[in-house]
Amino acid sequence: MNVSAPDAARSTVNQKRELRRVLLSSYLGSAIEYYDFLLYVAAASLVFGDLFFSNMPPVVATLASLSTLAVGYLSRPLGAVIFGHYGDKIGRKSILVITLLIMGVSTALIGLLPTSNQVGALAPILLVLLRFIQGISVGGEWGGAALMAFEHAPEDRRGFASSFAQAGGPTGTMLAAAVLGLFALLPKDQFMTWGWRIPFLLSAVLVAIGLWVRLRISESPLFVEEQRKQVASGAKAAIPLMQVLRQPRALILVFIALLSPFLFNSLLNSFGLTFAKSNGLELSSVLAIQAAGGFACVVFQIVSGALSDRFGRTAVMTFGMVAGVLFTYPFLLLTSSGEFGKVLLAFVVMNAVAISPMYGPMAAYLSEQFRTGSRYTGASLGYQAASTVGGGFGPMLLATLIAAANGMGWGYILAFTVAIGVLSALAMWVLGRSRSAAAAATLESIGVGSS
């Protein structure tokens, strides 16, 4: 039966409307998840040392507080495996609802925790437990949000579409920094007593908004088609994780390729905050700078995603890695100045020219490395494994390097970021060559392009 022109036009309009809803869902959901996750990063970097490790010397308390960040990152690969499996088996949409609920509850509970002055050692234990649960949640969230945008979009717009899920991250950072910074304007005793808790409790309101949006979108059409094919074939579907691990080359190379983006993100959004505060900036000023950097990142990540549709994911992401290496020294120099304007410039430029080109195309880049039936698992696991190493342990490693003897901390950081940047760029190049060779072999096998 032929489809009339008006019916075809209505179908196109409906598809575009649904795509806009999906992009909004991916963006808002990621923003809320990362508001929760990165609110903890900011609080751990700036205030949790005094609240939950008050029985330790100040320097040791700061390091202990930062070390709890690693707990959240360590649990992210576990979340990727658990929720990736079910996202590939039962669908992307339902898993996104579950992860958002888990994150919202755990974050709100952090806002209700007693401090070490009230319950002693139990306080940091409960903090670490809730951070672990946060990590499991965000480990499953990212893959679903990215894939929903990627799999609903036309093939030539997937970089642009999936960048909205990526842009949710800096939006969450910006929102977390702005809200925490607003309450940091309270007198210090009030902020340390109850003011820091309110941003965590506000998570419950944001989660309600996110759920309302997510429940109104449709399932991924590529996932639905994959399920239809499996039913038609009658074959028993393989376990998604096993599909990924049977051909581990892509997973290993993706992991290496993403180390550099996560390391640079740690340089800015965890180590950079502590470094700026230790060089004389007030807490509220540091958080305002982080919010401004997050805004720049939102805009330029979407621009970078669109550019990757035209110039390729590898080209845009490699540009960001090179820019990050070149701007590391100026970033440290400006951040150490203790002057608001210079530190603001450092954060905005680093976010715009380095972080955004690396992160904007990342969701599409990862999604393209795996088949639909195991894409949630493969993309999530590659992303979260790299985030655990580069993001979870990055702040502690950078803090150790900057504290190195004989004033060589900056030199160590520069050498380290250059080495990781080169390694990541090389992994992307090798993976790109492998995919090109595989595509050429496939075309030759079906008689396309043969003489």
Secondary structure, DSSP 4 states (H G I P E B T S, - for coil): -PPPHHHHHHHHHHHHHHHHHHHHHHHHHHHHHHHHHHHHHHHHHHTHHHHH-TTS-HHHHHHHHHHHHHHHHHTHHHHHHHHHHHHHHT-HHHHHHHHHHHHHHHHHHHTT---HHHHTTHHHHHHHHHHHHHHHHHHHHHHHHHHHHHHHS-GGGHHHHHHHHHHHHHHHHHHHHHHHHHHHTS-HHHIIIIITHHHHHTHHHHHHHHHHHHTTSPPPHHHHHHHHHHHHH-PPPPPHHHHHHHSTHHHHHHHHHHHHHHHHHHIIIIIHHHHHHHTT--HHHHHHHHHHHHHHHHHHHHHHHHHHHHH-HHHHHHHHHHHHHHHHHHHHHHHTT--HHHHHHHHHHHIIIIIHHHHTTHHHHHHTTS-GGGHHHHHHHHHHHHIIIIIISHHHHHHHHHT-GGG-HHHHHHHHHHHHHHHHHHHHHHHHHHHHHHHHHHHHHTTSS--
